[in-house]
Amino acid sequence: MGKSEDIIVIGAGIVGLAIAEKLVHEGHSVTLVEREEIAAGASRGNAAGLAFSDIMPLASPGIVKKAIKWFLDPVGPFAVVPQDLPHTMGWLFRFLKAARPGQFKRSIDVQAALMHLGKDSFAVMLDRCGLSSMVRTNGALHLYESKSAYQNDLKNWEFRKQHNIAFECYEDAALHQFQPGLAPSFVAGIFASTWQSVSDPHDFCLALHRVLSEKGLKTIYGEVRSVAKGNVTMANGDRLEAGKIVIAAGPWSAQLSGQLGDPVPLIGERGYNTTLPKDAWSDLDHTLVFSEHGFVVVPLEKGVRVGGASEIAKLGRDPNYKRSKTMLAKAKKLLPALKPQDGEEWMGARPAIPDTLPVIGHSSASDDIIYAFGHGHLGLTQSSATAQLVWELINNKKTSIDITALRANRF
């Protein structure tokens, strides 16, 4: 006989934790099931950003020309592992298809709605859990080395303006006065003041889990073999019974949704970073975004993180740390005072879907099984918004935003 649980949440990354927090707060009995450990995947070493201004999909008009150039560079900002193409070609095709203007604009509108919901709900979650001190509003500065790149990107910032996202522009001397220590090659920057950062993403997840455990959250460690209406079967043969099940297992979620009749084009889009000691650069306060190079530099409580990029590969492939070394070398050129020594390298697989939108909604098999995965670069940012929507679905309430575009069967 299986053991009965009220709600099972599969996955203890930041999305699963935020969902568990909302459900526990609303009085539900919740069991969290995790295959490895708390924040074992992308939530452990991400860029720590609550990127509420980041509504632009990676799949965008003009991406095809850029993508061909990037694909040919094995350590470029968007690379494909050639031997994995049999596993990833379908995803890449859908990615290029999602870059068409109509889909691009629809994705922006949905992302903006998620971001506005996330900005409000994340602050509420922090207050409930007593974790507000782990987050600060320090903004993000997007940097440009040519006026043409700057002018071209201003078109994208107009979309942000339409969605009431504030920003400020700096050029030439004003830029270098606003952010000292940049290489002379930078001619412009756009500052998004609403961007927030957690002190350290792994520490934040662990702190959130501790708070939830004190409030009655139960955590089971083990791999899930299958999911069906009313029960979860573990790899060791144990079976857990539950009234509701939430799948928030990051890049492994598609294996479970496929069993339920919902094949989703989900891959582990791999990102790399190097975390340097705290004294690596004293002038860093804001997150710095180097869009043309595909990485960011982030101030953490424990140090300075240089990371980003996208590598399309199958799950389980060994890391290629040439990518993190390349980013660090570029960062040193762009930030001459940066000390690149004594860094710790990391790779994590983001759960990425071609149109840059997550999957949130009921499964085809049962309304008692709910999906909450595929947030790509934005899991931390959209975690509390996802939790709000999942709670509304579980309780048969009207959702805070229209989630039609997030349904699993949209593919």
WOQUIMO-V372765 format. One record per residue. N is the residue number from 0. RES is the residue in one letter. SS is DSSP state (H for helix, E for strand, - for the rest). PHI is phi in radians with two decimals (NA if undefined). OMEGA is omega in radians with two decimals (999 if undefined). Layout:
n = <N/N>
res = <RES/RES>
ss = <SS/SS>
phi = <PHI/PHI>
omega = <OMEGA/OMEGA>
This chain:
n = <0/1/2/3/4/5/6/7/8/9/10/11/12/13/14/15/16/17/18/19/20/21/22/23/24/25/26/27/28/29/30/31/32/33/34/35/36/37/38/39/40/41/42/43/44/45/46/47/48/49/50/51/52/53/54/55/56/57/58/59/60/61/62/63/64/65/66/67/68/69/70/71/72/73/74/75/76/77/78/79/80/81/82/83/84/85/86/87/88/89/90/91/92/93/94/95/96/97/98/99/100/101/102/103/104/105/106/107/108/109/110/111/112/113/114/115/116/117/118/119/120/121/122/123/124/125/126/127/128/129/130/131/132/133/134/135/136/137/138/139/140/141/142/143/144/145/146/147/148/149/150/151/152/153/154/155/156/157/158/159/160/161/162/163/164/165/166/167/168/169/170/171/172/173/174/175/176/177/178/179/180/181/182/183/184/185/186/187/188/189/190/191/192/193/194/195/196/197/198/199/200/201/202/203/204/205/206/207/208/209/210/211/212/213/214/215/216/217/218/219/220/221/222/223/224/225/226/227/228/229/230/231/232/233/234/235/236/237/238/239/240/241/242/243/244/245/246/247/248/249/250/251/252/253/254/255/256/257/258/259/260/261/262/263/264/265/266/267/268/269/270/271/272/273/274/275/276/277/278/279/280/281/282/283/284/285/286/287/288/289/290/291/292/293/294/295/296/297/298/299/300/301/302/303/304/305/306/307/308/309/310/311/312/313/314/315/316/317/318/319/320/321/322/323/324/325/326/327/328/329/330/331/332/333/334/335/336/337/338/339/340/341/342/343/344/345/346/347/348/349/350/351/352/353/354/355/356/357/358/359/360/361/362/363/364/365/366/367/368/369/370/371/372/373/374/375/376/377/378/379/380/381/382/383/384/385/386/387/388/389/390/391/392/393/394/395/396/397/398/399/400/401/402/403/404/405/406/407/408/409/410>
res = <M/G/K/S/E/D/I/I/V/I/G/A/G/I/V/G/L/A/I/A/E/K/L/V/H/E/G/H/S/V/T/L/V/E/R/E/E/I/A/A/G/A/S/R/G/N/A/A/G/L/A/F/S/D/I/M/P/L/A/S/P/G/I/V/K/K/A/I/K/W/F/L/D/P/V/G/P/F/A/V/V/P/Q/D/L/P/H/T/M/G/W/L/F/R/F/L/K/A/A/R/P/G/Q/F/K/R/S/I/D/V/Q/A/A/L/M/H/L/G/K/D/S/F/A/V/M/L/D/R/C/G/L/S/S/M/V/R/T/N/G/A/L/H/L/Y/E/S/K/S/A/Y/Q/N/D/L/K/N/W/E/F/R/K/Q/H/N/I/A/F/E/C/Y/E/D/A/A/L/H/Q/F/Q/P/G/L/A/P/S/F/V/A/G/I/F/A/S/T/W/Q/S/V/S/D/P/H/D/F/C/L/A/L/H/R/V/L/S/E/K/G/L/K/T/I/Y/G/E/V/R/S/V/A/K/G/N/V/T/M/A/N/G/D/R/L/E/A/G/K/I/V/I/A/A/G/P/W/S/A/Q/L/S/G/Q/L/G/D/P/V/P/L/I/G/E/R/G/Y/N/T/T/L/P/K/D/A/W/S/D/L/D/H/T/L/V/F/S/E/H/G/F/V/V/V/P/L/E/K/G/V/R/V/G/G/A/S/E/I/A/K/L/G/R/D/P/N/Y/K/R/S/K/T/M/L/A/K/A/K/K/L/L/P/A/L/K/P/Q/D/G/E/E/W/M/G/A/R/P/A/I/P/D/T/L/P/V/I/G/H/S/S/A/S/D/D/I/I/Y/A/F/G/H/G/H/L/G/L/T/Q/S/S/A/T/A/Q/L/V/W/E/L/I/N/N/K/K/T/S/I/D/I/T/A/L/R/A/N/R/F>
ss = <-/-/E/E/E/E/E/E/E/E/-/-/-/H/H/H/H/H/H/H/H/H/H/H/H/-/-/-/-/E/E/E/E/E/-/-/-/-/-/-/-/H/H/H/H/-/-/-/E/E/-/-/-/-/-/-/-/-/-/-/-/-/H/H/H/H/H/H/H/H/H/-/-/-/-/-/-/E/E/E/-/H/H/H/H/H/H/H/H/H/H/H/H/H/H/H/H/H/-/-/H/H/H/H/H/H/H/H/H/H/H/H/H/H/H/H/H/H/H/H/H/H/H/H/H/H/H/H/H/-/-/H/H/H/E/E/E/-/-/E/E/E/E/E/-/-/H/H/H/H/H/H/H/H/H/H/H/H/H/H/H/H/-/-/-/-/-/E/E/E/E/H/H/H/H/H/H/H/-/-/-/-/-/-/-/-/-/E/E/E/E/E/-/-/-/E/E/E/-/-/H/H/H/H/H/H/H/H/H/H/H/H/H/H/-/-/-/E/E/E/E/-/-/E/E/E/E/E/-/-/E/E/E/E/-/-/-/-/E/E/E/E/E/E/E/E/E/-/-/H/H/H/H/H/H/H/H/H/H/-/-/-/-/-/-/E/E/E/E/E/E/E/E/E/E/E/E/H/H/H/-/-/-/-/-/-/E/E/E/E/-/-/-/-/E/E/E/E/E/-/-/-/E/E/E/E/E/E/E/E/E/E/E/-/-/-/-/-/-/-/-/H/H/H/H/H/H/H/H/H/H/H/H/H/-/-/-/-/-/-/-/-/-/E/E/E/E/E/E/E/E/E/E/-/-/-/-/-/E/E/E/E/-/-/-/-/-/-/E/E/E/E/E/-/-/H/H/H/H/H/H/H/H/H/H/H/H/H/H/H/H/H/H/H/-/-/-/-/-/-/-/-/-/H/H/H/-/H/H/H/->
phi = <NA/-1.43/-1.56/-1.54/-2.16/-1.30/-2.28/-1.87/-1.94/-1.66/2.04/-1.99/-1.40/-1.13/-1.18/-1.08/-1.15/-1.13/-1.10/-1.04/-1.08/-1.11/-1.20/-1.10/-1.05/-1.47/1.69/-1.41/-1.52/-2.17/-2.03/-1.69/-2.03/-2.31/-1.28/-2.12/-2.61/-1.07/0.96/-1.39/-1.78/-1.08/-1.24/-1.32/-2.25/-1.28/-1.42/1.17/-1.62/-1.70/-1.56/-1.16/-1.58/-1.61/-1.74/-1.52/-1.17/-1.11/-1.33/-2.50/-0.98/1.58/-1.22/-1.06/-1.09/-1.14/-1.09/-1.07/-1.13/-1.15/-1.04/-1.37/-1.86/-1.13/-2.11/-1.34/-1.20/-2.51/-2.09/-2.11/-1.40/-0.96/-1.22/-1.70/-0.99/-1.01/-1.58/-1.99/-1.05/-1.08/-1.12/-1.10/-1.09/-1.17/-1.07/-1.16/-1.14/-1.25/-1.41/-1.11/-0.92/-1.11/-1.14/-0.98/-1.21/-1.12/-1.11/-1.04/-1.08/-1.20/-1.05/-1.07/-1.10/-1.10/-1.15/-1.13/-1.14/-1.16/-1.05/-1.26/-1.29/-1.16/-1.08/-1.14/-1.07/-1.04/-1.13/-1.07/-1.67/1.19/-2.01/-1.04/-1.20/-1.55/-2.25/-2.36/-1.65/-2.05/1.28/-2.30/-1.87/-1.57/-1.98/-2.38/-1.77/-2.53/-1.16/-1.17/-1.11/-1.09/-1.12/-1.12/-1.30/-1.01/-1.08/-1.21/-1.20/-1.13/-1.07/-1.11/-1.05/-1.08/-1.82/1.06/-1.78/-1.43/-2.74/-2.25/-1.91/-2.28/-2.28/0.90/-1.06/-1.07/-1.10/-1.24/-1.31/-1.18/-2.26/-1.14/1.61/-1.36/-1.10/-1.05/-1.16/-1.39/-2.00/-2.78/-2.67/-2.15/-1.85/-1.73/-1.31/-1.46/-1.11/-2.07/-2.38/-1.51/-1.08/-2.88/-1.11/-1.19/-1.03/-1.12/-1.10/-1.11/-1.14/-1.10/-1.14/-1.08/-1.05/-1.17/-1.07/-1.16/-1.60/1.93/-1.09/-1.79/-2.15/-2.06/-1.83/2.86/-1.53/-1.49/-1.55/-2.72/-2.29/-2.49/-0.96/1.56/-2.72/-2.15/-1.82/-1.54/-1.10/-1.48/1.71/-1.12/-2.21/-1.92/-1.75/-2.67/-1.24/-2.33/-2.31/-2.03/-1.75/-2.36/-1.71/1.02/-1.18/-1.57/-1.13/-1.11/-1.10/-1.41/-1.13/-1.08/-1.11/-1.69/1.57/-2.20/-1.20/-2.09/-1.31/-2.15/-2.25/-1.61/-1.37/-1.47/-2.04/-2.21/-2.71/-2.26/-1.79/-1.70/-1.06/-1.08/-1.56/-1.12/-2.79/-1.39/-1.54/-1.57/-2.16/-1.52/-1.26/-1.86/-1.97/-1.83/-1.05/-1.19/-1.89/1.35/-2.58/-2.26/-2.16/-2.21/-1.44/-1.91/-1.08/-1.66/2.99/-2.11/-1.86/-1.99/-2.90/2.54/1.15/-2.36/-2.22/-1.61/-2.62/-1.39/-1.08/1.67/-1.20/-1.09/-1.12/-1.96/-1.30/-1.05/-1.17/-1.19/-1.15/-1.12/-1.08/-1.15/-1.13/-1.13/-1.05/-1.10/-1.21/-1.43/-2.24/-0.96/-1.47/-1.13/-1.73/-1.55/-1.49/1.09/-1.55/-1.96/-1.51/-2.67/-2.34/-2.47/-1.77/-1.38/-1.37/-1.94/-2.05/-0.94/-1.60/1.23/-1.83/-1.30/-1.81/-2.37/2.73/-1.26/-1.36/-1.21/-1.29/-2.91/-1.22/-1.46/-2.04/-2.13/-1.66/-2.70/-2.68/1.55/-1.45/1.04/-1.34/-2.05/-1.08/-1.07/-1.07/-1.78/-1.09/-1.27/-1.12/-1.08/-1.06/-1.07/-1.17/-1.12/-1.05/-1.14/-1.15/-1.09/-1.75/0.95/-1.77/-1.13/-1.26/-1.07/-2.32/-1.26/-1.89/-0.99/-1.24/-1.79/-1.13/-1.19/-1.51/-1.22/-1.64>
omega = <3.09/3.10/-3.07/3.07/3.09/3.12/3.04/3.02/-3.12/3.12/-3.10/2.88/-3.05/3.13/3.11/3.13/3.13/3.09/3.12/-3.13/-3.13/-3.10/3.10/3.13/-3.11/3.01/3.12/2.97/-2.98/3.00/3.11/3.14/-3.06/-3.07/-3.10/3.11/-3.10/3.11/-3.10/-3.04/-3.08/-3.14/-3.11/-2.96/-3.10/-3.05/2.97/-3.02/2.87/-2.91/-3.04/3.08/-2.98/-3.06/-3.05/3.12/3.04/3.06/-3.02/3.08/-3.10/-3.10/-3.08/-3.14/3.12/-3.05/3.14/3.10/-3.12/-3.09/-3.10/-3.14/-3.05/3.08/3.11/-3.06/3.13/-3.00/3.10/3.04/-2.99/-3.07/3.11/-3.09/3.07/-3.14/-2.97/-3.06/3.13/3.11/-3.13/3.10/3.12/3.09/3.13/3.10/-3.14/-3.13/3.12/-3.00/-3.11/3.12/3.12/-3.11/3.09/3.14/3.11/-3.11/-3.14/3.11/-3.13/3.12/3.09/-3.11/3.14/3.08/-3.12/-3.12/3.14/-3.03/3.14/3.11/3.11/3.12/3.12/-3.11/3.14/-3.03/-3.13/-3.07/-3.09/-3.11/-3.13/-3.11/3.05/3.08/-3.09/3.06/3.11/-3.14/3.11/-2.94/-3.06/-3.14/3.05/3.12/3.13/3.10/3.11/-3.14/3.12/-3.10/3.08/3.08/3.09/3.12/3.03/3.05/3.12/3.13/3.13/-3.14/3.03/3.05/-3.05/3.05/3.13/-3.11/3.10/3.13/2.99/-3.04/3.14/3.09/-3.06/3.02/3.13/3.14/3.11/3.01/3.11/3.02/-3.13/-3.10/-3.10/-3.06/-3.10/3.07/3.08/-3.04/3.08/-2.97/-3.09/-3.14/3.10/3.11/2.96/-3.06/3.05/-3.03/3.13/3.11/-3.14/3.12/3.13/3.12/3.12/3.13/3.11/3.12/-3.11/3.12/3.09/3.13/3.05/3.09/3.05/-3.14/3.09/3.13/-3.13/-3.10/3.08/3.12/-3.09/3.12/3.04/3.12/3.05/-3.11/3.07/3.11/-3.11/-3.12/3.13/3.11/3.10/3.11/3.09/3.09/-3.08/3.06/3.13/3.11/3.10/3.11/3.14/-2.97/3.08/-3.06/3.09/-3.07/-3.08/3.09/3.13/3.13/3.10/3.09/-3.05/3.10/-3.12/3.07/-3.09/3.10/-3.06/3.08/2.99/3.13/-2.91/3.06/-3.09/2.98/3.00/3.09/-3.09/3.09/-3.04/-3.11/-3.11/3.08/-3.00/-3.06/-3.04/3.04/3.13/2.87/3.11/-3.08/3.11/-2.99/-3.10/3.14/3.03/3.08/3.13/2.99/-2.92/3.00/3.06/3.08/-3.06/-3.09/-3.13/-3.10/3.08/-3.05/3.13/-3.13/3.13/3.09/-3.10/-3.08/3.11/3.12/3.08/3.11/3.13/3.13/3.03/-3.02/2.95/-3.12/3.13/3.11/3.11/3.11/-3.12/3.10/3.09/-3.13/3.12/3.11/-3.07/3.13/-2.97/-3.10/-3.12/3.07/-3.00/-3.06/2.97/3.12/3.08/-3.10/-3.12/3.01/3.07/-3.10/3.09/3.09/-2.97/3.07/-2.95/-3.07/3.08/3.11/3.11/2.98/3.10/3.14/3.13/3.01/3.07/-3.06/-3.07/3.04/3.11/3.06/-3.01/3.11/3.07/-3.05/3.05/-3.06/3.09/-3.13/-2.90/-3.11/3.11/-3.09/-3.03/-3.06/-3.08/3.06/3.10/3.12/3.11/-3.13/3.12/3.11/3.12/3.10/-3.14/-3.07/3.08/3.10/3.02/-3.08/-3.08/3.06/3.10/-3.09/-3.14/-3.10/-3.10/-3.09/-3.08/-3.06/-3.12/-3.14/999>
